[in-house]
Amino acid sequence: MTFWKAIGWAALAASALAGCNGGDSGSTAPPPAGPATASNGPKVKDLKITMIAKSNNNPVFQSAKNGAEQAAKDLNAKYGLNISIDWQTPPTENGELQAQRISQAVNNGSGAILISCANAAKVTGAINDAVAKGIPVMTFDSDAPDSKRFAFYGADDTECGTQIMDELANVGKGQPLNVAILAGDQNATNLQKRAKAVEDEAKKYPNVKIVGVFTHNETPQDATSEVIKDNNAHPEINAWAMVGGWPLFNTSLLSLDPAKYKIVAVDALPDELPYVEKGVAPVLLAQPTYQWGYTSVGILVDHVIMGKQVETINKMPLTKVTQDTLGDWARQLKDWGFTNVDPKYLALPAAKKS
């Protein structure tokens, strides 16, 4: 059993060992996730969870879907439940369409909604309407903190942005860094927080200058075009702080000279690993995106089926992926069901323990 699979099972079984306390918005306790004992058995057995991620064409959300479906299978088999995942993610980021799909889920017999918010302002009303009609809503990855959702699971965005900048400064080894921030959708609250944290942390480094914050549609093609355009417009750029790894899902930027450009980015899915191998992105901060689905479903089931109190804010730690840990991470991705992991990475030795 791999580390992250063990984490997933531990989350699903957490309440078997102890009840969880009701959380506040600042809690950092590990997420309780999953039914546990016969004494506090299921209140209901059937639950359709409508899952609405930001965009169907973003690979990180496909891995979240895989995790959610696996969690449903595991819980069904272990506790005799009938949990199903109804995937209702728009093809591209669209807060208004997400709001419509929340309303549709309420009318289509869903027992709960799990959503990554493309635009918190546009979905908060629909979330609140769903809750008012008795449908619990949980967010993952990108929160709607002013809504009536009962819980959130994902990276702490301020900590994420801070870590991006710290890793980039470490890679730069004190040399002058002219940093561009690739920030995705300007309406995504989580990405705005990450970008601001990068800017704030950069002030601690006298050798770092922020060239600008650049937003774009969250597709690999649009993100790549933005990077190329900005490199041409600002030839002084020699480092990129990417709060999401969108352009690394294709190979266009592999032509960048790693002696000139350094990238630290969030996410480390199979298509992004060549950037680590070549040294263009010497550090990727992997969101265990599979756990967005797996752990979130466990938390949701604990709340809805088991009737337990759960933490409001459940932080997901990032995993640092470098050339030294590339093999370990590749094998983890394969264990999560990714079929496009390059065999050469799977064959790499395990990282040496310090």
N, C-alpha and C positions, 0 to 999 in steps of 0.2 A: 504494500500500500504506500503510495507516494505521500509526501508531506501535505500537499493541499487537499488531496482526497481525504486524508485523515482529519484535516481541519474541518472539511465539510461534514463528515460523519460526527465529529465531536460537537459541531454546532447543532446538528439535528438531534443529538442525544443529550444536550446540555441540561435540559430540565429534568432529565432522569435522575440527576445527581442533586439538584437543588432548585427550588423555586426562584424566580427572578423578581427583583424589585422593580416597581414602576420607575421609569427613567425620566430625567429632565433633558432639556435640549442640549446640555453640555456633557452628557454622559459619554464616557469612553469605554464602558464595560464591553466585553465580548458579546456578540449578539446571541441571545437565546434563540434556538431555531429548531423546533420540532417536537412532536408529541412524545411522551416518555413513559408514563406509568399507567397501570390499569386503574389505580385509585382515582386518577383525575382524567379518565378516558375521554374520548371524543364526544363533543356535544352534538355534532352531526358527522356523517361519513362522506357525503357528497359535496364537492366544492369545485366549481368552475372558476378559474382565475384568468381574467383577461389581462394579458401582458402587452403593454404599449411602450415600446422603446422609441428612441428618437428617430431612427431611420433603418429601413430594412436593408439598405445597400451598404451599411457600415459593418465590417466583419466583427467588430467588438460586440455588437448586439446579437449577432448570430451565435456567438459563444455563450452569451447570457441566456439565450433561448435554449441552447443545449443543456445548460446547467439547470434551468427551471424544469425542463422536461425530465431530467434524470432525478432531480429531487422528488418530483411527483411520483415517479416509478418506485423510488426507494421507500417513500412513505406509504404508498399504497401497499407494497409487498409486506412491509414490516408491521403495519397497523391495521390492515384490512380496510383502508380508505378508498375513496373513489375521487381522486383529485385529477383534474385535467387542466391543461394550459391552452388557452385560446389566444393565439398570436395575432394581434391586431395592430401591428406597427406600420405606419405610413412608409411609402417607398423612399421618401426624402423628408428632411426635417420640416415640420409644419405644425406649429402650435395650435392653430385653429382646427386642423384636421384631427389632431390628438384630442382636443376638446370634444369634437363630434363623436369620436370613437369611445370616449368615456360615456357620453350620453347613450350611445348605442349599446354599450355593455350593460348599463342599468336596465335597458329595455329588453335585453336578450337573455336574461336569466343568469347573469354572472353573479357569483357570490362574493367576489372580491376583485380589486383592480390593482395591478402592479405597473407603475409607470416611471419612465425616465423623461423628465420634462424638457422639451425643446425650448419652451418659452413659458416660464412660471406664471407670468402675468396673464397669459392667454388660457391657461388650463386651471388656474386656481378656482375660478367660479364653477367650472364643471366638476372639479373634485369636491367642492363644498356641496354642490347639488346632489352628487352621488352619496356622500356621507349622510346628508339629510334624509335621503331615501333608504337608508339602512345598509348601504354597500360600503364596507371599509376599504380605504385606499391607502396603499403604501407606495413610497417613492424609492427609486434606486438611482445611483449614478448622479443624476441632476435633480435637485430637490425643488419643492414648492413650499418653502418654509412658512409662508403666511397662510397656507391652506389648512384644512382640517384633516390632513393625512395623519395616520396614527404613528407612523415610523418611517425612518429613512435609513438606507444602507448604502454606503459608498465611501470613497476617499474623502478625507478632509481637504477641501480645496485650498485653503490657506497653507496648510502644511505641505501640500503637493507642490504649489508654486514655489514655496521656500526651498524645498528639496531640489527642484529643477535648477534653480539658480546656484545653490551651493554645489551641486554636482558639476555644473558648467564651470564655475570658478575653479573647482579642483582640477578639472580637465585642463583648464587654461594655464595652470601652474604659474600664476602671477603675471603672465604676459597680458598686454592690452587686449581687451575683448570689447568689440563693438557688437552688441547683442540685439538681434531682432527677435521679437516675441510673436510667434504664430499662435493666434488666439481663437480660431474657429468662428462660430456664429456669435455675432455681437450681442444677440439677445439671450444667450445661454448663461444663466446666472452662475453656474458652477465654473464655466470657463472664464468669465469676467473676474471671479475671485482668484482663480489661479494666476491670471495675467497680472493682476494688481499685486499679488504676493511676490511674483518674480520681480516686478519693479521695486517694491519696497525692500526686498532682500538685496537687490543690486546696489542699493545705497551704502551697504556695509563694505563694499569692495572698491577701493580707489582706482583699480585698474579696469573697472567695468563701466561702460557707457551704454545706455539703452538708446538704440537708434529709432525704434518705433514699435508700436503694437499694431499688428496687421490681422484683420479679420477676413473671412472668406466663407463660402459655402462649404459644408463639411463633406466633401467628396475628395478622394485621392487626386483626381484630375484638377479640381479647382485649387486645392491646397498646393499642389506642385506648381501650378501656374503662378500662384501668389509668391512662392519662394523665388522662382526664377525671375519674375518681374522685379521683386524687391532687391535681389542681388544685383540686377543690372542697374536699377535706379540708385542704389546705395552701395557703391563698390567698396566702401569701408567695412561693410558687414563681414565679420569672420566667425560669427557664432550665432546659433539659433536656439532659443528656448521655446520648445514646442509643447504647449499645454495639452495637445493631443497629437497622435502620431499619424495623422491623415496622409501626408505626402509619402510616407514610408511604406505605404501599401502597394506602391508600384516601384519600378526600378529606375525611374528617370533621374533621381538625385544621386544614384550610385556613381554618377560621373563626376560628382564634386570631389575636389582634391582634399583628402583628409588632413594634409599638411596646412591647408588654408582655412578650411571650415570645420568647426566642431558643432555637433548637434547633441543636445540632451532632450529627449522626448518622452512623453507618457505613452504607454502601451508597448507591448512586445509580442505581437502575434506572428505566426510563421512567416508571412510575407515581409516582415520588418527585420528579421534576423540577419540577412545579408549586410545590413548597415552596421550592425555590431561587428560582424566578421571583418569587414573592410576597415573599420575604424572611423567611418564617417560619423556614426553615432556611437561613440565609445561607451555611453551609458544610456540604457532605456529603463525607465521606471514603469514596470509592468503593473497594470491594474489586473488582478486576477478576475477577469471579466466573467469567467464561468461562474464565479461565486456570486456575481450580481444576481444570477438566476437561482443558483443552488441555495445559497444562504438566505436570500430574500424569501423564497418560497417556504423555507423552514420557519422563519420569523412569522410570516403571514399565517401559516397553519397553526403555530403556537397561539397566536392571538385569536384567530377566527374559529378554529375547530376546538382547540383546547381551552379557550376562554381565559388565557393567562395574560398577565400584564407583561409587556415587553418594553425594552428601552426605546426611547424616542429616537435618539441618534445612535447609530451603530457604525463605527468607523471600520473601513476596510484598509488594511495596510498595503503599501506598495512593495513590490519585489524588485530589487536592483539587479539588472541583467547586464553583464559585461562579457568580454571574451572569455574570462575565466569561468563564468557560470553558464555559458551558452549551452553546453551539453545538458546540464541539469534542467534548465528551463525548457529546452526543446523536448526532453522526455516528459516533462510535466504537461506540456501542451498536447503531446500525443496521448497521454493518459486521460486527458479531458475529452478526447474524441476528435481532435484535429487530424485530418487525413493528409494535409499538405505540408507536413513538416519535412524538410529536406533530410534524407537519411544521413548525410554527412555530419549534420549537427547532432543527430541521435547517437552517432558513434564517438562523439567527443568524450574525453574522460571526465569524470566527476570532479567538481571543484575541490581543491585541497582545503581541509579544515584548518582555520587559523588557531 
